[in-house]
Amino acid sequence: MRLLKTLRLASRDYTHEWQMSACFVLALAAVLGPMLVLFGLKFGVVGGMLNQLIENPENREIRPVSSGRFDQEWFDRMQQHDGVAFLVPRTRSIAATIELNSENSSRIVATELIPSGVGDPLLPADGALPDRITHIVLSQSAAEKLKVGAGDTIDGSATRRYGGRKERAHIELSVVGVAPTAAFARDGAFADVRLVEALEDYRDGRAVPELGWTGAEDNDARSYPGFRLYASSIYEVSDLKDHLGELGIDVRTKAADIDLVMRMDRNLSAIYWAIAVIGLIGFSLSLGASLWANVDRKRKELSVLRLVGFRTGDIVWFPVTQAFYTGVFGWVLAIGIYFGAAYAINGMLADQMAAGQQVCVLLPQHFAMALGLTVTAAVLAAALAGWRSARIEPSDGLREI
């Protein structure tokens, strides 16, 4: 009951001296508001760059610089690596092409085949996949030239010289989807690895019984000159590059661009937290000194509370409660300052940003973190005044009567 009475008296005193309380709140908002705006700019700019890196699958791609010899055993081992999200073999580039034509267009489109499969980062996660040898997903460019879409059937063909004569094989292909423009800018088709292998075998004069294409029998184990490899995240790219380097495989990645943005994020975070710590320490010292002076000014009133039965621990809560109010109200005012500044900044730069992108932005957890740090700093600052109030004796009030 004494504690509740102390909290009630501290609250009434806080509202009674509203001018001084308002000065404390304004002082806190003047420190916290600009820091929120600064962190919003840091999070918006650098966070936006990181999001672009994360969302763009090209930044997770790892390409071999030169051709090699990779067998199925190598692919099986590599697939077990924690950082690998997608891995399929590539055949020779010259063999991974097919001529496509449809009834809707008079054009014959020479199309590059991209080996694909489940989890291909370039294809929509909820879209159709080329999971059969006769299924393909066309690029936007190829679909427009052939005037076809998902559900259409087109003819694919490839030529070879075998037994001294020129031959052409045909295959009926089902278009199960059209890839986004960003997935592949040229004329291309995402296809099952088996179709890409079949075209290579056919051009090399080998038989493809699954498609009825005749040729020489070949029982040798297949090896591939390259692969399509994507890391599970941009943070795994560097480790995968080092791992492949240890295997003697030279690869090309965007690890340098990723590292540049991450270093920028770390450096700006260090600068921001240095400013934030200095600001919080300065405000804490200022608030602590003000509360100390406030306790000295109300020395008589506090001693009377001791005289009527309030204990030392109860009196300590007097400045702590008022500091808590200052922290909460100062945080609310700082949030208002942030929203006003963020609205102005985002409005000024709206024409230079992509749709939905903001230069100054904070998440709900950032506001919660700011509230926690602010209240903690205010309460710790009140500890100095609390210690001062605890030293007040009941007799101090009697001496001044």
N, C-alpha and C positions, 0 to 999 in steps of 0.2 A: 504494500500500500504506500509506503514511503517513497518507493521508486516511482510509482505511478504519479504521485503528487509532485515529485521532482520534475518529471517529464512534462506534467501539465503546467507547472510554474515556469519552466524554461520556455515552453511554447508560447505562453501568454506574454512573457517578457520579450520574446523574439518579435511578436506582432506589435507589441506596444511601442517598441523602439524600431519602427519599420524603416525610418530613414537610414539608420545605421545598418540595419539588416540588408536593405536594398544596396547599400554601398559595397558590402561584402559580396553579394550576389553578382553585381556588375563587375567587380574586380575579378571574380572567378571566370565569368563569361568572357571577359576581355582576353584572358589567357587561353581558355579552352576552345573558344570559337575559332580563332585563326588556326589552332592546331588541328581541329577537325577538318577545316577546309584544306589545309596542307596535306593531311593524310588522304583526304578524298581525291585530291589531284594525283598524288602518288599512286593510290590504288587504281584510279580510273585510267591513267595513262599507261603505267607499267602493267597493271592487271589486264588491260585491254590487249596489250602486245602479247602477254603470255597466253591469253585466251585464243588469240589468232594463231599462235604457234601450236597450241594444244589441239585446236579444232581442225587445223589444216593437216590432212594425213600426209601430204608431201614432206612435211618436216619430220615425220617419223620413218620415212623411207631410207633404206640403206641399199645403195647400188654398187655392184662390183665394177671396178674400173676396167678390167680386162676379162677375157674369156678364161674359163678354167675347165676342170673336169670334176663334176660333182655327181656322185652316185646316190642311189636311194638310201643307202646306209647313212651317208652324210646328212641328208635331209632329215632322216629320223632322229639322229642325234641332236641336230640343231633345233628341231622342233621342241625338244625337251627343255631348252634354255628358258629361264623364267621371263626374260625380257622380250621374247619373240611373241608377237600377236598374230602375225600372218606370214606364211612362207609357202611358196609354190615354185616349182622349177620353171626355167625358161629354156626354150629350144633356140636354135640359131635364128637370128633376126630375118635372114633372107628366106627361111623356110616358114616363118610364122606369118604368112600373108595368104589371103584368099580373095577371090573375085566374087562379088555379090551382085545380084540383079533381082529385080522384082517386077511383077506385072504392072505396078503403078508407075514405073519410071523406065525410060528408055536407056538410062545410063547404066554402065557397068562400073561398079566402084571397087577399086583395089583397096582392100581393107587390111589393116594390121590386126593380128590376133593377140590379145592380151590374156595369158593364162590366169584364170580366176578360180574362185571357190568360196566356200562358206567363210564369212568373216572378212571379205575383201574390204579394206578401208575406203576404197574409191567408190563403192556402191552403197546405196542407202541400206541401212540395217534392216528396215522393214520392207524392202523391195524384193523382187524376184531375183533369183540367182541362176547362173548357168550350171545346173547340177546334173545335166545329162549331156551326152556327146553331141546331140543335135540341138541343144539350146544355146542361144547367145543373147547377150545384152549389148545393143548397139550404142555407139557414141551418138551424141546429138547431131554432129555433122553428118555421119553416115546415114542416120535415120532420115534426115531432111533430104539428102540426095536421092535416097531410095524411095522416099515418100511412104514410109511404113511406120508402124507403131507396135506396141505390145499386142500380141495375139496374132500378128501376121506371119505368113510363111514366105520365105525367100529361098532362092537357089544360090548355093555356093559351089565354086569350082576351082580346081587347081590343075596346072599342066606340068608335064615332065617329059623328058626324053628317055625312053626305055626300049631296049632291043633295037636301037637304030631308028626308031620312029617317035613322033610326037604324040603324046596321049593326054587326054583331059578326063578327069574324074569329077562327078557331080555329087552333091549331097543336099538334101532338103533340110533347111534349118528353120527352127521356130524362134521368132523374136519374142522373148519373155519379158523384155523391158528395154527402156531407153535410159542410159546413164545421164546424170546431170552434166551440164556443160563443163563444169570445173573438173570433172573426173578425167576426161580425155579430150583435148581440143581438136585432134586430127580425126581422120576417118579410121575408126577402130571398132573392134567388137570384143567384149569380154566373153571368153569361152572356157569350157571345161578343159582341163589339162589334157585329157585323152584326145580331144579333137586336135589340139596343137601338135601332140605327138603323132597322130595319124597323118597329118599333112607332111610332117617332116619325114616320116617313114615312106610315104608315097613318093615324095620328090627324090628320096635316096634310092628308089627302086625296090623297096621292101614291100611285102604284102601286108594288107590291113584287113584281116578276115572279118572284123566286126562291121566294116562298111562294104565288104565285098570287093575290095580293090586287090587286084592280083599283083604279084611281084615275087622277089626272091625271099626265101625264108631266112630269118636271122634270129638266132637264139642267144646271142651275146647280151650281157647285162647292159642296160641303157645307162648312159651318163649324159649330163646336161652341161652346157657351157656357162649358164648363169642362173639367176634366181630373182624372184620378187620377194623382198623382205621388208616387213614393217615392224617397228618396235611397239611395245604395248603403251608407251608414253614417251614424251620428249626427253624425260629424265633418264630413260634407258638407252638412248641412242649412243651416248658416249661409251657406255660399258660394252654394248654390242660391237661397236667399232673396234675397241681395244681387243675384245675376244677374237674377232675375225682377224685382226692384225697378228695376234699370236699364232693363228692357224696359217699365216702366210697369205692371207687374202686381202688385197688392197681394195678398199671401198671408198665411196664418196657419200658424204652426209652433209646435213646442215647443222652439225654440232657447233660450229663456230658462231652462227647466228643465235642459236639457242643459248650458248654460254654467255654471249654478249648481253642478252636481255636479262638473264638470271643474275649476272654481275651487277647490272644496273639496278635490279630489284634489291639486291643485298646492300649496295652502297646507299641507295635512297632510304632504305629502311634504317640503316645505321644513322644517317643524318637526321631523319625524322625523330627517332627515339632519343637522340642526343638533345635535340631541341625540346622534345616533350619532357624529358627528365629535368632539364634546367628550368623549364617553365613551371613544372609541378613543385620543384624544390623551392623556387622563388615564391610561388603563391603560398605554399605551406608555411614558410617562414613568416610571410606577411600576415597570413591569417592567424598563426600562432601568437605573434606579437600583439595583434589587435585583440584577440581573446584574452591574452594576459592582461592587457590594459583594461579591458572590460571587467575582468574579475576584480582588479584593484579598485576600479571605480565603484563596484557594487560590494565592496568588502563588508560594509555594514549590514546590508541585507542578507548576505550569505552567512554572516556570523549569527544573525538572529535565527536563521534556519537551523544552525547547529545548536543554538540555545534552546529551541523548542523541541529538540529530539531527533533531528536528522543526523544521520551518521556521515562519516567521511566519504564512504563509498557512494552515498546518495548525492552528495554535493558535487562529486566528480562528474556525475552525469549531466550537470547543468551546462557547462560549456560544450560537452560532447554532443548533446542533443542539438544545440544551436549550430554547431559545425555541420552536423548531419543535414539540417535544413538548408544551410548555405550550399553544401555540395549538391543536393538534389535540385534546388531551384536554379543554381548556377548552371548545372548540366542542361536543364530544360531550356534556359535562355540561350546557351551556347548552341543547342540543336537548332533553335530558331534562326540564329545567325548563320549557321552552316547551310540550312535549306535556302535561305535568301541568297547567299553567295553562290551556292551550287546552281540555283536556277538561273542566275545572271550569267555565270560562266558558261554553262551548257547552252544557254540561249545564244550567246555571242559566237560560239564555235560550232553551232549546229550545222551550218552549211558546209563545214569542212570535215564533218564526221560521217561515217556510214550510218545507215538507218538503224535506230535503236542503240547506237553507241553513245556513251557519255564520257566527258572528260573528267568530271568531278562526281564521284559516286561512292557511297558507303553502304555496307550491308547491315542488317539488324544486329548481328553479333558485334559489329564495330561499335555501335551505339551502346550496347550492353557493357562492352569492355571499358568504354570511356566512363560510363556511370560507375562501374566498380572501382576504377582507379581514382576517380574524382572523390567519391565518398570516402575511400580508404585514406587518401591524402588529407582530406579535411578532418577526419576523425583523429588521425595521427597528429595533425597539427594541434588539435584540441587537447591532446594529452599533456602538452606543456602547461596550458591554462588549467587543466584538471589537477595537475600536480600542485599548482599555485593555490587553487581553491581548497585543496585538501589540507593545506598548512594554516588555513584560517581557524582561529580558536574562537569559541563562543564568547570569551571575554572581550574580544576585539570590538564587538558591537556595543558592549556596555560602556567601554572607555570613551566612545564617541557620542554617547547620549548626554 
